[in-house]
């Protein structure tokens, strides 16, 4: 058994160009059907996610980029989108996409306040997945995301930057299928993150151990805030939340 070590942390402004270079290399070198899954965002949206502590990177023991993903504000303040997930090919199979989902669910939940018009305390978490990206769809559903039958107009803003839009003859408005996370499943994901001391997965006799250098999992005040969020999420009026998403 070979053991490898890595770290997950929030990106900082000094990381911007390096991260963009990694994504740029993927777009240039991967087949279009694969690189299109990155669902890139405009520079200002990407920079804003970094500034807000909502873009995360996984690095190996010598600081090389392994994976990254962010949380992005939408025109509709009642929603946030999880996007730009990229795991380099040599590091796939260790569950890093799932780890990045769990970390972003926690980060996107902190600091939000109740919206009295919808009786929701937290912006809904939405993720878009291309139908051909079956592996990502499986990971998304396994962590608790459910199909979103009526995506809001704000989710289609990123279509302007899409390199693989639906064919003109297609009835699709977007090349992605959208999923949302219910309050109960968000609470479950946060609890799992709070219970983790590190992330460890094994593939082909290679064990990867990822240290969680994430402030909201290390700082006791943030941990307490997340635990309070778990309690509140489970106390919300579930029927109202379900009607909001057309179930």
C-alpha positions in Angstrom: 0.0 0.0 0.0 1.4 3.4 -1.0 0.2 6.3 1.1 0.0 9.8 -0.4 -0.8 13.1 1.4 -2.7 16.1 0.2 -4.5 19.2 1.6 -7.8 20.9 0.9 -8.0 24.7 1.6 -9.8 27.8 0.5 -8.0 29.5 -2.4 -6.6 33.0 -1.9 -6.1 35.9 -4.3 -2.5 34.8 -4.9 -3.8 31.5 -6.3 -5.9 33.1 -9.0 -3.6 32.9 -12.0 -2.3 29.4 -11.1 -5.8 28.0 -10.8 -6.9 29.6 -14.1 -3.8 28.2 -15.7 -4.8 24.7 -14.6 -8.3 25.1 -16.0 -6.9 26.6 -19.2 -4.6 23.7 -19.7 -7.5 21.3 -19.2 -9.6 23.2 -21.8 -6.8 23.1 -24.3 -5.7 19.4 -23.8 -8.9 17.5 -22.8 -11.4 16.3 -25.4 -14.2 18.9 -25.8 -16.8 16.6 -24.4 -14.7 16.3 -21.2 -13.4 19.8 -20.9 -16.9 21.2 -21.4 -17.9 19.6 -18.0 -15.8 22.3 -16.3 -18.6 24.9 -16.8 -16.2 27.8 -16.5 -17.2 31.2 -15.1 -16.2 34.7 -16.1 -13.1 36.0 -14.4 -15.0 38.4 -12.1 -17.3 35.7 -10.9 -14.4 33.4 -10.2 -12.5 36.2 -8.4 -15.5 37.0 -6.3 -15.8 33.4 -5.2 -12.1 33.4 -4.2 -12.5 36.7 -2.3 -15.5 35.3 -0.4 -13.6 32.2 0.6 -15.9 30.1 -1.6 -13.4 28.5 -4.0 -11.4 25.5 -2.8 -8.4 23.6 -4.0 -6.9 20.3 -3.3 -3.1 20.1 -3.5 -0.6 17.3 -3.1 2.3 17.3 -0.6 4.5 19.6 -2.7 1.7 22.1 -3.5 0.7 20.9 -7.0 -3.0 21.4 -8.0 -5.1 18.2 -7.9 -8.7 19.5 -7.9 -10.7 22.6 -7.4 -14.3 23.9 -7.2 -16.3 26.9 -6.2 -19.6 28.4 -5.0 -21.0 31.2 -7.1 -23.6 33.9 -6.4 -26.5 34.1 -8.8 -28.7 37.1 -9.9 -31.4 35.5 -7.7 -30.1 35.9 -4.1 -32.1 33.0 -2.9 -29.9 30.6 -4.9 -26.2 29.7 -5.0 -24.6 27.5 -7.6 -21.9 25.0 -7.1 -19.6 24.9 -10.1 -16.2 24.7 -11.8 -15.5 21.3 -10.3 -12.3 19.9 -11.9 -10.3 16.9 -10.7 -7.2 16.2 -12.7 -7.3 12.8 -14.4 -4.5 11.2 -12.4 -6.4 12.0 -9.2 -9.8 10.7 -10.1 -11.2 7.8 -8.2 -10.3 9.1 -4.8 -13.6 10.8 -4.2 -12.3 14.3 -4.4 -15.4 15.6 -6.2 -17.5 14.3 -3.3 -15.1 15.9 -0.8 -15.4 19.3 -2.7 -19.2 19.0 -2.6 -19.3 18.5 1.2 -16.8 21.3 1.8 -18.8 23.7 -0.4 -22.1 22.8 1.2 -20.8 23.9 4.6 -19.1 27.0 3.3 -22.2 28.1 1.3 -24.4 27.6 4.4 -22.4 29.8 6.7 -23.3 33.5 7.0 -26.8 33.3 5.5 -29.9 34.8 7.1 -33.6 33.9 7.0 -35.5 35.1 3.9 -38.9 36.0 5.4 -40.6 35.9 1.9 -39.9 32.2 1.5 -39.4 31.1 5.1 -36.0 29.8 4.1 -32.9 30.5 6.2 -30.4 29.6 3.5 -30.0 30.2 -0.2 -30.8 27.1 -2.2 -27.8 25.1 -3.4 -28.0 24.3 -7.1 -25.6 22.3 -9.3 -25.6 21.8 -13.0 -24.4 18.5 -14.6 -24.2 17.6 -18.3 -26.2 14.5 -19.0 -23.2 12.7 -20.5 -21.2 13.3 -17.3 -22.6 10.2 -15.6 -19.9 10.0 -12.9 -20.6 13.5 -11.7 -24.4 12.9 -11.8 -23.9 9.8 -9.6 -21.8 11.7 -7.1 -24.3 14.5 -7.0 -27.2 12.2 -6.3 -25.4 10.1 -3.8 -24.6 13.2 -1.6 -28.4 14.0 -1.7 -29.1 16.4 -4.6 -32.4 15.9 -6.4 -33.5 16.8 -9.9 -34.7 20.4 -10.1 -37.8 20.5 -12.4 -38.1 24.2 -12.8 -34.7 26.0 -12.9 -34.8 29.7 -12.4 -33.8 32.2 -15.1 -30.7 33.1 -13.1 -29.2 29.6 -13.7 -29.1 30.2 -17.4 -26.8 33.3 -17.2 -23.8 31.1 -17.5 -25.0 29.7 -20.8 -23.4 32.7 -22.5 -20.0 31.2 -21.8 -20.9 27.6 -22.7 -18.7 26.0 -25.4 -21.2 23.1 -26.0 -24.7 24.7 -26.2 -27.7 22.5 -27.1 -28.3 22.1 -30.8 -30.7 24.5 -32.3 -33.1 21.7 -33.1 -33.0 20.6 -29.4 -35.8 21.4 -27.0 -33.3 21.9 -24.2 -32.8 25.5 -22.9 -29.5 24.4 -21.4 -27.0 21.6 -21.9 -27.1 20.8 -18.2 -29.5 19.1 -15.9 -30.0 20.9 -12.6 -30.2 19.5 -9.1 -31.0 21.0 -5.7 -30.2 20.0 -2.2 -33.1 19.6 0.3 -32.8 21.0 3.8 -32.7 17.5 5.3 -29.9 16.3 3.0 -28.0 19.5 3.4 -28.1 18.9 7.2 -26.8 15.4 6.6 -23.9 16.6 4.5 -22.9 19.2 7.0 -23.0 16.7 9.9 -20.7 14.3 7.9 -18.2 17.1 7.3 -18.2 18.0 11.0 -17.4 14.4 11.9 -14.4 14.2 9.5 -10.9 14.5 10.8 -9.5 14.0 7.3 -10.5 12.5 4.0 -9.1 9.1 3.0 -9.8 6.9 0.0 -7.9 4.0 -1.6 -7.6 3.1 -5.3 -5.5 0.3 -6.7 -3.5 -0.1 -3.5 -2.8 3.7 -3.3 -4.2 5.5 -0.3 -4.8 9.2 -0.5 -5.2 11.1 2.8 -6.4 14.7 2.5 -5.9 17.0 5.5 -8.8 19.4 6.0 -7.2 22.9 6.2 -10.6 24.5 6.1 -11.4 27.3 8.6 -15.0 26.4 9.0 -14.1 22.9 10.1 -11.2 24.0 12.3 -12.5 27.1 14.1 -14.9 26.2 17.0 -17.1 29.2 16.4 -17.7 28.2 12.8 -18.3 24.6 13.8 -20.9 25.7 16.4 -22.5 27.9 13.7 -22.7 24.9 11.4 -24.2 22.7 14.1 -26.8 25.4 14.7 -27.5 25.4 11.0 -28.1 21.6 11.1 -30.7 22.1 13.8 -32.4 24.9 11.9 -32.4 23.1 8.6 -34.2 20.2 10.2 -36.8 22.4 11.8 -37.8 24.3 8.6 -41.2 23.7 7.1 -40.4 20.9 4.7 -43.7 21.1 2.7 -43.1 24.7 1.9 -39.6 24.0 0.7 -40.8 21.2 -1.5 -43.5 23.3 -3.1 -40.8 26.0 -3.8 -39.1 23.5 -6.1 -42.1 22.1 -7.8 -42.3 18.7 -6.2 
